[in-house]
Amino acid sequence: EERLIARADLVVCCTESDAAHFAYAAKRTIVVPNGVDGAATAAGADPSGAPDQNTHANGVRVGFLGSSHAPNVEAAQFIVDELARAFPELRFELVGSICTALASALPPNVVLHGVVDESEKTAILAGWSLALNPVQTGGGSSLKVPDYLAHRLPTINTLVGARGFAIEQRNAGRVVERERFPEVLSDMLGNAAQLEQ
């Protein structure tokens, strides 16, 4: 990283905090926020005709979207090992290449969708009541957040997971320490107002 920055004429960052991190190099730095194509999301599958989109035989559906990048793997393992086991009445759905990277056996309330195209992803996310972002490490901004928001999903995020986005200020979810995820998940699912986006 230091060798690249030493040779760079310009440093492009996803968040203001990343730009502050690279200030030591005294290089010209710009911030280009991450985002999603809202038109593409809106053009995806329309689930409005399907009954009970946010429920299934075992209860409410919540999810996580991610690649098999190490911070996502660790976050998904937390979902599988901690949250899914603590909330057997919920269905935890994972989307993306993260599905190939999990190490432990899955509880029966975990569903792996794998890598899907945009319209299938939109159909899956449309059935979620809430999206999870328990990422603990990493830089830049989390691309799953604008994807969640484009799909009008309330979110629960760690501070690292929410980096670069004004989640609570925009009433788009909660930002909490990861040990509070079980408490906040229970609270949000029990409060219809917190699930409205």
C-alpha positions as CSV (number, residue, x, y, z in Angstrom):
1,E,0.0,0.0,0.0
2,E,2.7,2.5,0.9
3,R,4.7,1.7,-2.3
4,L,1.5,2.3,-4.4
5,I,0.7,5.6,-2.6
6,A,4.3,6.8,-3.0
7,R,4.0,6.3,-6.8
8,A,0.4,7.7,-7.1
9,D,-0.5,11.1,-8.3
10,L,-4.0,10.8,-6.9
11,V,-5.6,8.6,-4.2
12,V,-9.3,7.8,-4.7
13,C,-11.2,6.7,-1.6
14,C,-14.7,5.5,-0.9
15,T,-15.2,7.4,2.4
16,E,-14.0,10.5,4.2
17,S,-12.4,8.3,6.9
18,D,-10.3,6.5,4.3
19,A,-9.2,9.9,2.9
20,A,-8.2,10.9,6.4
21,H,-6.3,7.7,6.8
22,F,-4.2,8.5,3.7
23,A,-3.6,12.1,4.6
24,Y,-0.1,11.1,6.0
25,A,1.1,10.7,2.4
26,A,0.3,14.4,1.5
27,K,-1.1,13.2,-1.8
28,R,-4.1,14.7,-3.6
29,T,-7.1,12.7,-2.4
30,I,-10.7,12.6,-3.6
31,V,-13.7,10.8,-2.2
32,V,-16.0,8.9,-4.6
33,P,-18.8,7.2,-2.7
34,N,-19.9,3.7,-3.5
35,G,-23.5,3.1,-4.6
36,V,-25.9,1.0,-6.6
37,D,-27.9,1.5,-9.8
38,G,-31.3,2.2,-8.4
39,A,-32.9,1.9,-11.9
40,A,-31.5,-1.6,-12.2
41,T,-32.9,-2.5,-8.8
42,A,-36.3,-1.1,-9.6
43,A,-36.3,-3.0,-12.9
44,G,-35.8,-6.3,-11.1
45,A,-38.4,-8.8,-10.1
46,D,-41.6,-7.4,-8.7
47,P,-42.7,-9.5,-5.7
48,S,-45.8,-7.4,-4.9
49,G,-48.2,-10.1,-6.1
50,A,-46.7,-12.9,-3.9
51,P,-48.4,-13.3,-0.5
52,D,-46.5,-13.1,2.8
53,Q,-43.2,-12.0,1.2
54,N,-41.5,-11.6,4.6
55,T,-42.4,-14.9,6.1
56,H,-41.9,-18.6,5.4
57,A,-42.8,-21.8,7.1
58,N,-40.2,-21.2,9.8
59,G,-40.9,-17.5,10.4
60,V,-39.4,-14.2,9.3
61,R,-36.7,-13.9,6.7
62,V,-33.5,-11.9,7.3
63,G,-30.4,-11.8,5.2
64,F,-26.8,-11.0,4.5
65,L,-25.2,-10.2,1.1
66,G,-21.5,-10.6,0.4
67,S,-18.5,-11.9,-1.4
68,S,-16.1,-14.4,0.0
69,H,-13.8,-11.5,1.2
70,A,-12.4,-12.4,4.6
71,P,-14.4,-9.7,6.6
72,N,-17.6,-11.0,5.1
73,V,-16.6,-14.6,5.8
74,E,-16.1,-13.8,9.5
75,A,-19.4,-11.8,9.6
76,A,-21.3,-14.7,7.9
77,Q,-19.9,-17.2,10.3
78,F,-21.1,-15.0,13.2
79,I,-24.6,-15.1,11.6
80,V,-24.5,-18.9,11.3
81,D,-22.9,-19.7,14.6
82,E,-24.5,-17.1,16.8
83,L,-27.6,-15.5,15.4
84,A,-29.2,-18.4,13.5
85,R,-28.8,-20.7,16.6
86,A,-30.2,-18.0,18.9
87,F,-33.2,-17.4,16.7
88,P,-34.4,-20.8,15.3
89,E,-37.8,-19.2,14.4
90,L,-36.1,-16.9,11.9
91,R,-34.8,-17.9,8.5
92,F,-31.3,-16.5,7.8
93,E,-30.5,-16.2,4.0
94,L,-27.1,-15.6,2.6
95,V,-26.5,-14.4,-1.0
96,G,-23.3,-14.2,-2.9
97,S,-20.0,-16.0,-3.1
98,I,-19.9,-15.9,0.7
99,C,-22.0,-19.1,0.5
100,T,-18.9,-21.1,-0.6
101,A,-16.7,-20.0,2.3
102,L,-18.5,-21.1,5.4
103,A,-16.7,-23.5,7.7
104,S,-19.2,-24.9,10.0
105,A,-22.3,-27.1,9.5
106,L,-25.4,-25.0,8.9
107,P,-28.4,-24.9,11.2
108,P,-31.7,-25.9,9.5
109,N,-32.8,-22.2,9.5
110,V,-29.9,-21.0,7.3
111,V,-30.4,-20.9,3.5
112,L,-27.6,-20.4,1.0
113,H,-28.6,-18.8,-2.3
114,G,-25.1,-18.5,-3.7
115,V,-24.2,-16.2,-6.6
116,V,-27.4,-15.1,-8.4
117,D,-28.2,-12.6,-11.2
118,E,-29.6,-9.1,-10.4
119,S,-33.2,-9.9,-10.9
120,E,-33.0,-13.0,-8.7
121,K,-31.1,-11.1,-6.1
122,T,-33.9,-8.4,-6.1
123,A,-36.6,-11.1,-5.7
124,I,-34.7,-12.7,-2.8
125,L,-34.0,-9.4,-1.0
126,A,-37.7,-8.3,-1.5
127,G,-38.7,-11.2,0.8
128,W,-36.5,-10.1,3.7
129,S,-37.8,-8.2,6.6
130,L,-34.3,-6.9,7.5
131,A,-30.7,-7.0,6.3
132,L,-27.7,-7.7,8.5
133,N,-24.2,-6.2,8.3
134,P,-22.1,-7.5,11.2
135,V,-18.7,-6.8,9.5
136,Q,-16.0,-6.1,12.0
137,T,-13.0,-5.2,9.8
138,G,-12.2,-3.7,6.4
139,G,-11.7,-0.4,4.7
140,G,-13.7,1.7,2.3
141,S,-17.4,1.6,2.4
142,S,-19.5,-1.6,2.5
143,L,-21.2,-2.2,-0.9
144,K,-23.9,-4.3,0.7
145,V,-25.3,-1.2,2.4
146,P,-26.4,0.8,-0.7
147,D,-27.7,-2.5,-2.1
148,Y,-29.8,-3.0,1.1
149,L,-31.0,0.6,1.0
150,A,-31.9,0.4,-2.7
151,H,-34.0,-2.6,-1.8
152,R,-35.7,-0.5,1.0
153,L,-34.5,-2.9,3.7
154,P,-34.0,-1.7,7.3
155,T,-30.5,-2.7,8.5
156,I,-28.5,-3.6,11.6
157,N,-24.8,-2.7,11.2
158,T,-21.6,-2.5,13.1
159,L,-19.8,0.8,13.1
160,V,-17.3,-0.7,10.6
161,G,-20.2,-2.1,8.5
162,A,-21.9,1.3,8.3
163,R,-18.7,3.3,7.5
164,G,-19.4,6.0,4.9
165,F,-23.2,5.9,5.3
166,A,-25.5,8.0,7.6
167,I,-27.6,5.0,8.6
168,E,-29.2,6.2,11.8
169,Q,-29.4,9.8,10.7
170,R,-31.5,8.7,7.7
171,N,-33.6,6.2,9.6
172,A,-32.2,3.4,7.6
173,G,-31.5,1.1,10.5
174,R,-29.3,0.8,13.6
175,V,-25.6,0.9,14.2
176,V,-24.5,-1.1,17.2
177,E,-21.7,-3.1,18.7
178,R,-21.9,-6.7,17.3
179,E,-22.6,-8.2,20.8
180,R,-25.8,-6.2,20.7
181,F,-27.1,-7.7,17.4
182,P,-29.3,-10.3,19.1
183,E,-31.0,-7.7,21.3
184,V,-31.4,-5.2,18.4
185,L,-32.6,-7.9,16.0
186,S,-35.3,-8.9,18.5
187,D,-36.2,-5.3,19.1
188,M,-36.5,-4.3,15.5
189,L,-38.5,-7.4,14.5
190,G,-40.9,-6.6,17.3
191,N,-41.4,-3.0,16.2
192,A,-43.2,-2.6,12.9
193,A,-42.2,1.1,12.7
194,Q,-38.5,0.2,12.7
195,L,-39.1,-2.1,9.7
196,E,-40.7,0.5,7.5
197,Q,-38.4,2.0,4.8
